[in-house]
Amino acid sequence: MDLSFWSTDAPAVGAAFFASLVEVVEAFTIVLAVTAVRGVRPAVLGTIAGLALLILLVVGLGPVLGAIPLHLLQVIVGILLLLFGMRWLRKAILRAAGHIALHDEEKAFAAETTVLEDEARRDGARADWMAGLTAFKAVVLEGVEVVFIVIAVGAGRDLLIPASIGAFAACLLVLVVGVLVHRPLSRVPENRLKFGVGIMLSSFGVFWTGEGLGIAWPGGDVAIIGFVMLFLGTALLLVSRSRRQLEESAP
């Protein structure tokens, strides 16, 4: 197995897997709340409708991507990756430093359950339809991010298949574990995942934006590893500095 696999294919699979894992866990929490309040039928129907819309989105984007020149596609993909990566990394740094609270799937499940129960008491006969729509929106909103992450990770260097494998593996893992435990997956270390994924996506973003602009990175694909170390070191430094500032400002 050559070095290019470890510098491009493996990071693409890993980035798509962990990014998708976070989004799928959040969608699963809402679908599970729908199941708990209104039963399996509206949850399954809403989920299937959401997945069908996502499939249509992927099919529709395929020809568009094929018509874009490679260098322009790499710049677009690189910018998208930077936008996704830096957004996730910023939140992960703030959470790790203690400036904002960690995401809690148990609390999200309880909040969504309360909302659905209130809607059921208020809407009566429409409750199943509203519950199905809730599952549909959760799958679509979280799924759109998965689709764009897969496209962004895979389209720049013909890595759509490895990225798709990573995303599919994440969906399958959440589905299997969720069915077995039948409860919110609160033990998934979401902030650590977002921290790592933010670093990987940002690194890919810088690399592919540069390639699209004609920059010949030293070491070729291996330069991605250098960007990962640079983003990791900078992020850890920012976490340490933010924690210290928070401690100094505390009464």
Secondary structure, DSSP 8 states (H G I E B T S, - for coil): --HHIIIIIHHHHHHHHHHHHHHHHHHHHHHHHHHHHH-HHHHHHHHHHHHHHHHHHHHHHHHHHHTS-HHHHHHHHHHHHHHHHHHHHHHHHHHHHTSS----HHHHHHHHHHHHHHHHHHHGGGHHHHHHHHHHHHHHHHHHHHHHHHHHHHHTTT-HHHHHHHHHHHHHHHHHHHHHH-S--TTS-HHHHHHHHHHHHHHHHHHHHHHHTT---TTGGGHHHHHHHHHHHHHHHHHHHHHHHHHHH--
